[in-house]
Amino acid sequence: MASLKDMRVRIASTKATQKITKAMQMVAASKLRRAQTAAEAARPYADKMSAVISNIASAAVGSPGAPVLLAGTGRDQVHLLLVCTGERGLSGAFNSSIVRLARERALALAAQGKEVKFFCVGRKGYEQLRRQFDKQIVEHMDLRSVRQLGFVNAEEIAKKVLARFDNGEFDVCTLFYSQFKSVIAQVPTAQQIIPLVIEEGGANGSATSYEYEPEEDEILTRLLPRNLAVQIFRALLENNASFYGAQMSAMDNATRNAGEMIRKQTLVYNRTRQAQITKELIEIISGAEAV
C-alpha cells in the first residue's frame, strides 16, 4: 500500500492536472465562438458558389469545350485524398475520426484496384496516416505557424492540388474534413471536389435555362479553380471550429474525471490516515496497560 506521503503527492499532481485541463477548456471556449462565427459565415458563400457553378455547369456538362475540372480526365484510376486535420491533439476523437474516414475510403478504393495518394493538411492527420500509408503521401502542409486562417491559405492548397492535377498525377480528388454541428457533435465529411459533382436538375432542382455572356465554358474555366479554393477554405474553417468544440468537450470531461479521481484519492487517503492513527492509539494503549 502506498504511504501517506505518496498519496499526498498523487492528489497534488491530480489537482495540478485538473487546473491545466480547466484552463485549456476555458481557452478553447473563448476561441470557439470566433471560430464558429467564421465557419457559419463561410457556409452561405460556399453554398452559393456551388449553386451558381452547378447552374452554369448543368448546361455545359457533356459539351466538347467543358473544363477538365468539370468533365474530369475520363478515367477513375488514381484518387487523391485531401485530408485536413488539426495541428494539435487533446481534442478527443476529432483528428482520428477524420483519419478513420479517409483510411476506410483508401482501403475501399485499393480493394477495387485503384491507386490512392494522400495530400495531408495538418500535423496530426499526417502522423497517423504515415504509419500505414507513408509511401502514398505525396504532400504534407503544416499550418502551425498560421495564427488566423485566411483565404490565402486555402488558395495555396488549391494551387498545389491544381498543379498536380494539371500534371496528370490523379483523376479524382476528395476532400476530408469535420463539419461543425455543435460543441458535442462534429461530423467527419468526404466531399469530391475534382471533378465537380453536379446535382441532378441543377443546384436548385429546377430546369430553368439562362443565357450567359461570356459562354458557360469560359465562365467555368475561371470559376472552378476559385470554387476549389472556396470549398477548401470552408473545410479549414469547419475544422477549426470542430477542433475547438471537440477540445472544449474533451477538456471538460478530463476536468470532471480529475475531480472524481481527486475525490476517490482523498477518500482513500483519509481512510488510510484514520487507520494509521487508530493503530498508533492501540499501540499506545496497549503499552500503557502493559506498564
N, C-alpha and C positions, 0 to 999 in steps of 0.2 A: 504494500500500500504506500502511496506517495506521502511524503512528510507534509506537515502543515506549511512549511516554507515553500515547497514546490507547488502546493495548491494555491498559495497567495500569488506566486509568480504567474501561474496559469490564469488565474482570474484577472490579474492586472493586464496580462497580454491580450486576453479576450476583450477586455474593456477598451484597450487601445485600438484593436481591430474594429470594434464597433464604432468608435469615433471616426475612423477613416472611412468606413462604408457609409456612415451617416453624412459625412462631408461630401463624398462622391455623389450620393443621392441628391443632395441639395444643389450641387453644381450641375448635374445632369438635368434637374428640374428647371433650373434657371436658363439653360441653353436650349431646352426642348421647345419652349414657347416660340423663340425666334426661328428655330429650325422647322417647326410645324407650320408657322406662318409662311415661310418661304416655300415649303413644299406645296401647301394648299394654293398659294398664289400662282405657282407654275403649272398646276393642273389644267386650268381653263385654257391657257395659251397653248400647251402641248396638245390638248384635245382638239382645239380649234384648228391648229396646224394640221393635225391628222385628218380632220373633217374636210378642210379645203383641198388638201392633196388627194384624198380619196375621191372627192367630187370631180376633180380635174382628171385624175388617173383613170376613172371609170370609162372615160371616153377615149383614153389613149392606150389602154391595155390591148395588146394584140397588133397594134399598128407597127409597121416596119421601123419607124423612127423613134419608138418608145425608148426612154433612157434605160440603160442596163441596170440601174438601181431599182427600177420598177419591174422590168421584164426578166431580170436575172440572167445568168450565164447560159441557161438551158440545161444545166447539169445540177445534180444534187448529191455530189460525191464528197466534197470537202466542206466541213462545217467549222466555223469559228465561233467559240463560245466566249462572249464578252462578259466576264464575271466581275461584278462590282461588289466589294465588301468593305468593311471598316479597316481603319489603321490600328485600332486598339481593341483589346478584349474587355473582360469584366462586364459583358453585356448579355449574359445568358446564352440563348441559342441563336442570337441574331446572325452571327457570321456562319456558324455551322449549318443553319437551315438553308442559307443561300447556296453554300458549297454542296450540300446534300442534293439539292435540286439539280445543280449543274452536273454533279457526278452521275446522278441517275440518267440524265439526258445523254451524257457522254457514253456511258455503258450501253444504253439502248441503241445509240447510233452505231457504236462499234459492233454490236451484235448483228446489225443489218449490213455490215461490211463497209460502213462509211469511215472516212478519215476525219479525226477530230483534232482541232487545235484550240488552245486556250490563250486568251488575252486577259490578264488579271489586272484589275484596278483595285488597289488596297492591299496592305501587307498581310492581313490575316487570311484572306482567301488564297493568296499566293502560297503562304506557308503550309496550308492544309492540302492544297491541290498538288504541290510539287512532290509530296510523299508518294503519290500514286501516278501522277502524270507529268513528271519532271521533263521528259523529253518532248512532250507535246505542248508545253508552254512556250509560245513564240515571243511573247512580250509581257512585261510587267511594269506598271506605273505606280509610283509611290506618291501619295498626296499628303504625307505627314507634314510637309513644310507649308502647306496651304492653310492659312488661318481662316479664311472665309471663302467658301466655294463660289466661283463665278462662272459665267457662261464661257469665259476664255478657257477654263479647264476642260469643259465638255468639248469645245472646239478642237482642242489639242488631241483629245482621244479620238474624236471623229476623223480628224485628218490622218491619223495613224491607221485607223481602220480602212478608210477610203484608199490610202496608198497601197495597202496590202491587197485590197480588192482589185484595184486597177492593175496590179502586178499579176493577177490571176492566182493568188495564193489560197483563195477559198471561194465557195459558191454561195453559201448561206451563212448569215451571221445572226446569232440570237443573243439578246441582252438579258442578263440575270441581275436582279436586284430585289430589295424588300420594300413592298408598298406599305406605307404607314396608314394604319387604321385608327389605332388608339395606343395609349401607353402600354396596354397589355396585349395588343394584337398587331403584329406585323406579318404581312403575307409575302412569302417568297414568290417572285413572279418571273416568268420567262416570256420575253417579247421578241418576236422575229422582226428585225429591222432592215435586213438585206436578204433577198429582195422584199420590198414593202408589201405587206399583206393588205389587200383591198377587200373590204366587206361587200357582201352581195347587195346590189342596189345602191351602192354609194354609201357614204358615211351617214347620211340622214335617212337612208332607207327609201328614198324617193327616186323616181326616174326622170326628174326634171333635167332638161338639156340646156346648156349655156354655150354662148359663143365667147371665145377668148381672143384677146389681142395682147401679145403675140400668140402663136399656136400653142396648144397644150404641151407638145413635146419640148418646146423651148422654155416654157414656164417651169415644167417639171425638172428640167436639167438644172435650173437654178434653185428650185425649192427643195428637191430631195436631199442634197447634201446638208442644207440648212436644217431640214427636218430631222436628219440623223443626229446632228448636234443638239437639237432641242430635246429629243427623246432621251439622249444620254444625260443631258443636264437635269431633266426631270428625274431620272433614275438616281442620280447623285444626291439630289435634294431629298427624295423619298428615303434613300438610305441614311442620310444624315439625321433626319427626324426619327427614323426607326431605331437608329443606334442609340440616341439619347433616351428614347422611350424605353427600349429594352434595358439600357443601363440603369435607368431610374428604377425600373421594376426589380431588376436583379439586386441592386444595392439595398432597396427597401427590404427584400426578402433576406438578404445577408444580415442587415441590421436586426431584423426580428429574430433570426436564428441565433445571432450572437447574444441577444438579450435572453433568449431561452437557455442558451448554454451557460451564461453567467448565473442565471437563477439556479440551475442544477449544480453547477460547480460550488456555488455559495452554500447550497443545502448540504452537499457532501462535506464541505469544509467545516460547517458548523457542527454537523453530527460527529465528525472525527475529533474536533476540538472538545466537544462535550464528553465524548467517550474517554479522551485522554485526561481531562480534568477529573472525571469520575474515578478513573483508575488511580490517579495520584491521591485522591481523597481516601480511597480504600486502603492504599498502601500506608498513608499517614495514620489512619485509624487503627489499622492492624498493628502498626509499630507501637502506637501508644498503648494498646491493650497488652501487648507483649511485655512492655515495661511494667 
